[in-house]
Amino acid sequence: MTDPSPTAAPAAAVRADGIRVSFGRTHALDGVSLGLSPGVSGLLGPNGAGKTTLLRLLATVASPDAGRLEILGRDPASAEQRLAIRRRLGYMPQEPGFHRAFSAFEFVDYVAILKELTDRRTRHAEVRRVLELVGLSDQRHRRIRALSGGMRRRVALAQALLGDPELLVLDEPTAGLDPEQRLRFRQVISGLGADRVVLLSTHQTEDVAALCRHVVVLHRGRVRFTGSPRQLAGVAQGRVWRTGEPSPGARVSWRTGDGRFHNLGQAPPGATPVEPTLEDGYMLLIGDPTEAAA
Amino acid sequence: MSTHAPPLSVRPVARPTGGRGRPATLPLALAESRRLLCSLPVLCGAIASAVLLLRADGGWLPALHLAAIGTQRSLLPLAAGTLVAANLTALRSRRARTGELETSTCTPAWRRTLAYLLALAAPALLGGVLAVLKLLLLVRGGRAAGTPDAFELLTGPAVIWLAGTLGVLAARWLPSVVTAPVLVVLAAVVQLGLPTKGVQSYGLALRWLVPAVPLEVSPTVEPELPAFLLGRPSGAHLAFLAAAALAVGAAAVAGAGTGARTRLRAGLAGAVALALVACAAQLQPPSRAEADRLVAAFQHPERFQACHRRGPVAYCAFPGYEPWIDVWAATVEGPLEHLPREVARPRLTVRQMFDDAALDRRLARSLGLPDSGNPGPVHLLGVVAAQDPAPDVVPVDMTWPTGPAERDARLALASRVAARAVMRPSPRGEEPPPRCQAPAVVALWLAASSTHGGKEALRQALVTNVALDAGLAPTPELLRASPAELQRITQHRSAISFDPHSGYPVLSWFDPGHEDEGEWGLEEANLAVQLLERPDAAVRAQLARHWDELTAPGTTRQELAHRLGLPPVPSLEELFTRRGATRAQAAAAARAARRQGC
């Protein structure tokens, strides 16, 4: 499917225009333009699509080779404005890294200091709050080296929530979380997304469907889709059907729990279309389902 | 965790400050300082330094201005630990791969580096506290002399800070965990090697390029002088270290990248210039005026001393050494009180003096002469003769041992006092002969019997003495002694040697700077020990009855033995024959010994 016209709402808090980033001959981002308004936005795309590169740009830890970026009304190319952006930013990298000898509290407190939460008492209260938000209050004094992978992701999420970030950039925040934790995460993020920009990159289309008001699909360094989750699901409208046997015309099909086959592609005549999901739309959008599922 | 959890507060308690926020440098420095203090390298270094501080200067009465210098070397393990810990701290984000996360915060790398540098105040402060505690311990002992130089005391903490800045710089420019240990080894080589090898080649001034400059520098040992004569460029050295730390710190901040490059370059240039100026200042040899003052203090210590009279004795100490007067007096009063009532107490002056070897080394530096020159500047300038103290002056040194060696020091001082009370002084300006014959026995008995531990010291001197001369077989104690024990024995104990003129065996005590004062005939010492076996009161009564005779210069040890009922004493000829001399050799040696008054 071709790239629908990118949304560039006038109230966009984040605006990218023709962003290009290359690593050698590889174009990680190739003319990306998009706009993000307050609310939770999801960034979908297969591995290598350029999601992390885009998030790093928005987190001001990398700069584009070409194009213009405006974050919260400021230009990150300027050192002074970049600092102002960082003061209003919460960032959870894909691989945040941890000081493993620190306790969860110490680590989040350390980041809180770097975020200029300089008053010790209020900073500690804030650290306790974000650890409570991610459900780590009881574990806050355990060394990070002793925490499970999922717990570490929650520590990383906690540090991103510190303060009052107007822009929250989360790179695969739910990876490694169990269902309960993911529900908790949705609860937190949905609350935050009411009046600020939250951009989360994920492979979990359920999270996007459950949380996001806006979805961006990146594929091979280009924006393939921007719109609402309903619009993304709509991409598959009339192209999803169910059969008792594998349908030869389907681009991909799989047996579902009720024993019937879920088919995506060009529906054969006579097939009864079913209501498509966001995942259906996403998989049809990026063309190669195996790549999307990787 | 429950999916039915109560509503969560997503509102922040604290908000990062706005565009004009308070930088996180100081709070981060505080947090890092706590981590540094709890880090393994710093803890190990602090423990090692504490042990060294506790062990330093053991065996001597403390002089605080010298002890302050000693703290510098003791704090080197803490400095090494700080270097490693600071390096690990600055490398932490690299090792833990948190660089991206930290970069996304509003505290840039150069501010984080600055915080690491400021956090070094904690281990530096810890070093300062350890050093001050050491001095307070010495003061608490009640016999500490001198006043510590604040610059010397601050040098140890400055070295710790400098080491830490090197660790941070290495993390910025050579980011590897092996860099810090390599730096520690290099620093140890410079610290330990430059003063020895470098000094031998380029002179003593070169040692001021090392961070902690000890008093003891191979091949020389700097004299233990009063603070006002030490002449160490402690202020310039501290400025050198501080400026070096600033320069290294500025380079580390520059390595982290900063927008204020112009200011940073200016700061770096200023710190380097200050370091160079301070370095040049500290490498200057002592001035001629300092040398003149040193010679004056050597020849005429009375010009620099205040005296305190106690009965017939005046005690004169260099400024700061007044607490030692009680120590000297406790020994000096003994022989005088043990004199028979009828005998007039001599009016003595116990004067603190430093030896010509000490003067030699300091003068050599002042005049640019080789330190190991022979004869040294003191002899070249002929200032020794001018120092020759008056007969009523009892010299005491700039040091006073404690522990087992203090017994010998007390006996040495008591014997000098007793000699002045009992014996005629030898002519000034001449090398005094060994103290022999009956008056020497009386004086030795007086000294040993009136001094705490004196009897044991004299007995042990004869039993387990140090054979400095090849003619005497090493004692079992020496054969068993480890090298360290041997050094302690030879430095703190007595020695038996031979009078170079006659071959008459003489006994001397460790008595730095006053070797000529301490030589006593060995046979006389044997007689004194025999007297010490008897009750003091009985001997004192006998001596009182025959005082004039026994203290007369012409009374021989044989006559004394006869008068006091001691076993007969062999003649000199018999003595030398027993030692393996032929009859002719023994006769010649006996004649020579008699010429010496023995």
Interface residues (C-beta under 8 A of the other chain):
Chain A: R56 A59 T60 V61 A79 L83 A84 R86 R87 R88 L89 Y91 P93 E95 P96 G97 F98 H99 R100 D109 Y110 V111 A112 I113 L114 K115 E116 L117 T118 D119 R120 T122 R123 A125 E126 R129 E132 L133 G135 A156 Q159 L161 L162 G163 D164 E180 Q181 L183 R184 Q187 V188 G191 L192
Chain B: M1 S2 T3 A5 L8 S9 V10 R11 P12 V13 A14 R15 P16 T17 G18 G19 G21 R22 P23 A24 L26 P27 L28 A31 R92 S93 A96 R97 T98 G99 E100 L101 E102 T103 S104 T105 C106 T107 P108 R112 G259
